[in-house]
């Protein structure tokens, strides 16, 4: 932060003449020009917003991902309606000489899960059940086809946070340093209310990005693009972050010197020589490493199913077995209670 006195960071070291020259993602601003000297702009910098990857679904959540909430509601309501209709048509009839569709609700549930049912007569009962089985076959086929994709879905794709509006609807805060806040305080889509200043200037911004990538906080981070690219280059394997596509600020970067320095002209001439030789662009390309972003696929290649993919089904099976055991124990207790009551009578 640049001030008349007690400036912090690299600009403070330059102002106090602790160093002869300073360079980095330092933009040319009115306050810095007032207290420091700047050389020839060497390249364009960008202020970008880093966002986390998509929140990975748990193995249990993946079981419900193939269908939307409306689709699940439709399946549940339709199954309930068909079960009540079957019970009304066949379960309540007393004029049959042969057994019909017994235990209607349980039978419909078994058919929904792909199980068998008892022997049926060649009448409306069989037609009704066959049509229901065909319908459930289509539903289960659609579910299984979508499930294959959801189980192996990539967890390293960027969140759907490509505009200020989408970030605000997700109720995320904007973490940034004081120098960045100067450019966002007057933005009506951000404003001071949504900005969280990083109070400690020496705080490791890499740890902040890592925390965000692991979904340890509901925030996004505003940093120079070079900082974010460096983080992805060094930490892309353990924690990946992405960039907001439609929100950026561009600025000129330059070397900065103390006010009384004689080095400005010689350094500026050297920078122009580097530009004419194409070295600045070459060094920037060598510095960047975007393979972690470019390798992220919307449709990942098939992989062998692992425990994380299938554990949700086993958890659900275990929960249903536990429920069955509890019901079985309750049945034993009620049966024993009824026997004692009959003996007393």
Residue pairs with C-beta under 8 A, 6 or more apart in sequence:
1 7
1 8
1 9
1 11
1 12
1 178
1 179
1 201
2 11
2 12
2 15
2 29
2 31
2 32
2 34
2 35
2 36
3 31
3 35
4 35
6 12
7 15
7 16
7 35
8 201
9 201
10 19
10 22
10 24
10 26
11 22
11 26
11 32
11 35
11 36
11 256
13 19
13 22
14 21
14 22
14 36
14 256
14 257
14 258
15 35
15 36
15 258
17 258
20 257
20 258
20 261
20 263
21 255
21 256
21 257
21 261
21 263
21 267
22 255
22 256
22 257
23 42
23 253
23 254
23 255
23 256
24 253
25 45
25 224
25 226
25 227
25 253
26 32
26 253
26 254
26 256
27 45
27 251
27 252
27 253
28 38
28 41
28 251
28 252
28 253
28 254
32 38
32 256
35 259
36 256
36 257
36 258
36 259
37 256
37 257
37 258
37 259
37 261
37 264
38 254
38 255
38 256
38 257
39 254
39 255
39 256
39 257
39 264
39 267
39 268
39 271
40 254
40 268
40 271
40 272
41 252
41 253
41 254
42 253
42 254
42 255
42 271
42 274
42 275
42 280
43 252
43 253
43 280
43 284
44 250
44 251
44 252
44 253
45 224
45 225
45 226
45 250
45 251
45 252
45 253
46 224
46 225
46 248
46 249
46 250
46 251
47 180
47 183
47 222
47 223
47 224
47 225
47 248
47 249
47 250
47 251
48 222
48 223
48 224
48 225
48 228
48 243
48 244
48 247
48 248
49 167
49 174
49 220
49 221
49 222
49 243
49 244
49 247
49 248
50 209
50 212
50 220
50 221
50 222
50 223
50 228
50 231
50 241
50 242
50 243
50 244
51 158
51 159
51 161
51 167
51 212
51 220
51 241
51 242
51 243
51 244
52 159
52 212
52 213
52 214
52 215
52 220
52 241
52 242
53 155
53 156
53 157
53 158
53 159
53 213
53 240
53 241
53 242
54 155
54 156
54 157
54 158
54 159
54 160
55 159
55 215
56 155
57 65
57 150
57 153
58 312
59 308
59 309
59 310
59 311
59 312
59 313
59 315
60 311
60 312
60 315
60 316
61 312
62 147
62 150
62 151
62 153
62 309
62 312
63 147
63 312
63 313
63 316
64 72
65 146
65 147
65 150
65 153
66 142
66 143
66 145
66 146
66 147
66 150
67 75
67 143
67 146
75 139
79 108
79 112
82 108
82 132
83 104
83 105
83 108
83 109
86 101
86 104
86 107
86 108
86 128
86 132
87 104
87 105
89 124
89 128
90 100
90 101
90 104
90 125
90 128
91 100
91 101
91 102
91 104
93 100
98 121
99 118
100 120
100 121
100 125
101 107
101 117
101 118
101 120
101 125
101 129
102 118
107 117
107 118
108 132
110 116
110 117
111 117
111 129
111 132
111 133
111 136
112 136
114 136
114 140
117 129
120 126
120 129
149 299
151 305
151 309
151 310
152 300
152 302
152 303
152 305
152 309
153 300
154 296
154 297
154 298
154 300
156 240
156 296
157 296
157 298
158 242
158 243
158 296
159 170
159 242
160 166
161 167
161 170
161 172
161 220
161 244
162 244
162 245
162 246
162 247
163 244
163 245
163 246
163 247
164 187
164 189
164 190
164 247
165 189
167 174
167 220
167 244
168 189
168 194
170 218
171 218
172 218
172 219
172 220
173 194
173 195
173 196
173 218
173 219
173 220
174 184
174 190
174 194
174 195
174 196
174 219
174 220
174 221
174 222
175 196
175 198
175 208
175 212
175 219
175 220
175 221
175 222
176 184
176 195
176 196
176 197
176 198
176 221
176 222
176 223
177 197
177 198
177 201
178 197
178 198
178 201
180 222
180 223
181 192
181 195
181 197
183 249
184 190
184 191
184 195
184 222
185 191
185 192
185 195
196 219
198 205
198 208
205 221
205 223
205 227
205 231
206 231
206 234
206 235
208 221
209 221
209 223
209 228
209 231
209 235
209 239
209 241
210 235
210 238
210 239
211 217
212 219
212 220
212 221
212 241
213 239
213 240
213 241
214 239
220 244
221 241
225 243
225 248
226 287
228 241
228 243
229 287
229 288
229 289
229 290
230 287
231 241
232 240
232 241
232 289
232 290
232 292
232 293
233 287
233 288
233 289
236 289
236 291
236 292
237 292
240 292
240 293
240 296
242 293
255 267
255 268
255 271
257 263
257 264
257 267
271 280
274 280
